[in-house]
């Protein structure tokens, strides 16, 4: 540009000889020395860049999710690792699981739990250890988990404990095999609720577990836990941020939670998990609910949902009343 080149005449060159010092001509107009303002960032362009980056992360995560294979559950591995892990859970979380005898001793059963503690839910781990201890490692037992959990590095051992990706197909396969299946209808919405909502059961209106139990004609056994939401300070679900980044479309994530947790301090997304605080975890198993016996072959889903949530909420409130202090229990 003629005007730009004439304005540099006689000025010293940079040490590398590549042009005027710091290439200041890019910030000058007509050689008058006035710095031009940077062009404004186009929000649409910025959103597109963020969406592209999120899409790349989504594809990478999906590629890490293994194909569901119920046979990956390894009773020998569970038998060898169970004593040490249960001891750790007992010491760190002072874990207490009540009412396991209420679970039918054989046959398929749908265990429905409230969900707490972030992506690496400690209450799931505690219950899985307790179930295998009580019923023995040979009883088939599976847990549905979000794809994000299964794609995290270092968590491959969860599949050996029976954890598979949450999907209707995997739920069908597990129950058809005669197994006990643990599901969390509240999913990421419930597990990242603020800590001050710890004593609230919140499935977000999801009733798929009722349809599944009716279709397979299996009992529902509610599993209520408290303490998981005290293993970090959960501040917000971040639903608006997740929607802005289109995480609901690409990763099936309705939330991008914000919490205060170790080792990150400010933990956004909980994508890499966190070190849980040693909060006391208490789990209560409720009596089985045989839907067709209690209601009818074609019950009103809203009525069933309200009854199940009501029973679980009453139990969670009672567990909360037992606690003298958060974390300590």
Secondary structure as GFF3:
##gff-version 3
##sequence-region A 1 329
A	DSSP	alpha_helix	2	6	.	.	.	ID=ss1
A	DSSP	three_ten_helix	21	27	.	.	.	ID=ss2
A	DSSP	alpha_helix	43	64	.	.	.	ID=ss3
A	DSSP	three_ten_helix	70	72	.	.	.	ID=ss4
A	DSSP	alpha_helix	75	92	.	.	.	ID=ss5
A	DSSP	beta_strand	96	98	.	.	.	ID=ss6
A	DSSP	three_ten_helix	100	102	.	.	.	ID=ss7
A	DSSP	beta_strand	109	113	.	.	.	ID=ss8
A	DSSP	alpha_helix	122	135	.	.	.	ID=ss9
A	DSSP	beta_strand	141	145	.	.	.	ID=ss10
A	DSSP	alpha_helix	147	151	.	.	.	ID=ss11
A	DSSP	alpha_helix	157	160	.	.	.	ID=ss12
A	DSSP	beta_strand	163	165	.	.	.	ID=ss13
A	DSSP	alpha_helix	168	176	.	.	.	ID=ss14
A	DSSP	beta_strand	180	183	.	.	.	ID=ss15
A	DSSP	alpha_helix	187	191	.	.	.	ID=ss16
A	DSSP	three_ten_helix	195	197	.	.	.	ID=ss17
A	DSSP	alpha_helix	208	216	.	.	.	ID=ss18
A	DSSP	beta_strand	220	226	.	.	.	ID=ss19
A	DSSP	three_ten_helix	228	230	.	.	.	ID=ss20
A	DSSP	beta_strand	233	236	.	.	.	ID=ss21
A	DSSP	alpha_helix	239	244	.	.	.	ID=ss22
A	DSSP	alpha_helix	247	250	.	.	.	ID=ss23
A	DSSP	beta_strand	258	261	.	.	.	ID=ss24
A	DSSP	beta_strand	265	268	.	.	.	ID=ss25
A	DSSP	beta_strand	282	289	.	.	.	ID=ss26
A	DSSP	alpha_helix	291	294	.	.	.	ID=ss27
A	DSSP	alpha_helix	301	322	.	.	.	ID=ss28
###
